[in-house]
């Protein structure tokens, strides 16, 4: 199998690498984080202008029609820059749900403003009792004249305090953990009865808890068939895991580059500390883990096209386990080799560590996915 990038993919990679390098130095990131929303609308507009927000959507709906490998290239670049903008939330996660469940009319209405950077869409999936199980849903949707009434609570909705629209799974039938009976709804941020509490997460991003108190949703804002939303959520979760794998590779590459530069520059005992063989071995081990993670990120992107859902989920669980292991090792070694400066707020290494730690827990940590593999 040929793993080389095509000419078009190389051009895409060069474009996103140059944009992130120009606009997302560490000090620029700190300025973006200081904004009220925790990210830069200006940079978001630049992503839209160059077509990156339209990447995975079909051309007939206003997108560019690219696939998982192209998304992998973008996410790796965003990882290197520690980008704060809601790309993973809106383009990858919400985009995957829309492509799986939305009608043609809904896609034609939703995709153009997303691609233009005019609408931020967030997935409101997690509930307090559910941990990582997408089918564990207590939020309810009761039939009402002209639509549904939603009640419940969603927690840790990434970019939930700045999103314009939410995709909310709610139970229209069945019990708490039944696979059937979960429906998907589009809920505007300004809907009557919706309250949100925003806060900053450990990795510098922002999130929100949503309280839905008798929120009315028109029947036209249901995505897909009633009670059949779980497969779309599971496919979206796989897409997010693959994107997180690529973003993690970008973070690890940045950590390795920072560490090698530091080993060359830090003077001790009459010369750079990089001359000591023990430290060279640690850097070499970081490189090995990075390359293992890079291989798994590519594997994840390719397996997203696997038609068998069970086989796809097994593959993505294996990816999540290895990416988490590699990310933890690379981040810990980077901090150790930098010493005290590695955990200061003024230096990038600690921020990469935090982001890798948060990504390890997104859509299931290593223990969760090892258990899933064992059950499979």
C-alpha positions, 0 to 999 in steps of 0.5 A: 500500500502506498502511504505517500501523500498525493500532490493535492494533499501535500499542497493542503498540508503546506497551506495549513502548516504555513497558516498555523506557523504564521498565526499561532505562535505561543504568545499569539495563542495566549492572546487568543485565549484571553478573549472572552470566548477563549479563541480568535474569531479572526483566525476562525475566519482565516480558516474559513477563507482558505476552505478548511471549515468546508473540508469534509462536507460534500460539494453539493452541500457547499463543502469541498468533499475531502476525506479522513486523511485530509482531516488528519493533516489539518488536525496534526497542524492544529495540534502543533499550534495548540490551536484553541478554535472549535475545529474539532467540535464543529467541523469534525464532531458536529460535521460527522453527525450532520453527514450521517443523520441530517437530511439534504435540506438540513445539510443545505441549510447548515453547511454553508454557514459552517463553511463560512465561519458564521456558525459554531456547532457543538456536540452536547453528548456527555451526561453526569452518570454516563461516563463514556457510554453514548447510549447512557442518556437520561435527557428526555424529548417528549412529543408536543404539538409541532415538535418536541420538548427537551429536558435534561442536563449535558456537561463538559460541552466543549466550546459550549459557551460560544456555540451558536447551535447544539446537537443534543441527543435525547431519549424519545423512547426506551430506558436509560441505557437502551440503544434504541430510542435516542433521537438527535435534535438541533437546539439554538443557543438562544432557545427559551429554557436553555441555560449554560454555564461556561468555564475554562478547562485545564488545557486552556479551552472553554466548555459549558454545562447545559441545562435544558428546561422544557426547551421546545424544538420544532419537528424539522430540527430532528436529525434523522429518524426518531429513536435511531440516532445512536449509530450516527453518534458512534460514527461521529465518536470514531471520527473525533477519536481519529482527529484527536489521534492526529492532533496528539501527533502534532502535539508530540512532534512539537514537544520533541522539537522543543526538547531537542532544541533545549538539549542543544542549548542548555549548558551544564558541566561545560557544554550542552546537556544534549551531549550526555548519552542518557539524555540522547536515549530519552530523546530517541525513545520519544521519537519512537513513541511519536512514530508509533503514534503517527502510524496509528493516526494514519491507521485511524484515518484509513479505518474510518472508511471501514464499512463494518461498524464493529471492526471500525470501533475495535480499530479506533479503540486500539488507536486510542490506547496507543495514542494515550500511551505515547502521548503520556510518555512523550509529554512526561519525558519532555517535562523531565528533560526541561526540568522546572521550566517545563511546568511553568505557565510561561513556557509551551511544554506544560500546555502541550502536556495538559492538552495531551492529558485532556485528549487522552480522556476524550471519548474514552480513556485507555482503560475504557478502550482496553475493556472494549477491546477485551469484550470484543 
